[in-house]
Amino acid sequence: MQADLLDALKTRVVVPMSRASSLARHPLDQLTPIVPFEADAYVLLTPQLAGIAHAELGPPIGSLAEHRGMILAAMDFLLKGL
């Protein structure tokens, strides 16, 4: 989630994802949007936004940049209720 401009920080802001098929129900589509990634559907668990030490994370495995609008809308909903 974090801007590349802040790569020098020792932490990264992350939003966990879960396979959509593993959830019994999917409330609040605007807050937890479903995005395609590597031929599967994932739910962004936006309410679980967290700061994680960069050293604890593995290398990037892909990008959701093409879903930027949907992700920013979920962040706005989380932070502003919009």
N, C-alpha and C positions, 0 to 999 in steps of 0.2 A: 504494500500500500504506500510505502514511503517514496518520496521524490528522490530521483537519482542525485539531485543537487546536494542531498544530505548524506551521501555515501561515507563521509568521514566520521559520522557518528558511530559509536560502538553498539548501537541498538537499531532494531528495525521494527516498524509498526506493521503488524500482520493481522490478517483475518483468516481464521481457520476455515476449511471447506470440508464438506462431508458428501459422500455419494448420495444423490437424491433418493435412490432406491433403498438406502439404509434407514431412512427416517419414516416413522409410522405416520406422521402427518407433517404438513408444511404450512405453518401459520405465517401470516404477514408477508406476502410476496414482495412488497416494496422494501421491507427491512432485510429479508433473507432471499435475495433473488437466486434463481437457478441459472447457471451458466454452463455451456458445453466446454469440456476440456478433455483432450485425448480420447475422443470417441465415447465419452460418458457424460452424464449430467451431474453437476455438483451444486450443492446449496452453499452459498456464502453465509457463514455464521457471524454476521456483522456484530451482533451484541457481544460476541466473545473477542472483540478487538483487543489487542494486547501489544505491549512492547516486549520484545525478546532480544537478548544479547545476540549480536551478529554471529559470534563464535558458536552459538548453539544451533544455528541453522545450517543446513546443507546447501549445496549449490542450487541456483535457480533451475527449475525443470520446464519452465514455459512462461507464457505471459497471457494475461487477460486484458491487455491494453485495448483490444477491439471492443471490449465491453465496458469501457471507461464510463460512459454515461450512466449505465445501469448501476455500476459500483458507486459512483458519486451520489446518485440519487439515494441509494441505501445509506450512505454515510450521512447525507443531509437529514434523512428520516431519523437516524439514530441520534444525531447531535442536536437537531433543531425541531424535530417532529414535523418536518415539511415533506 
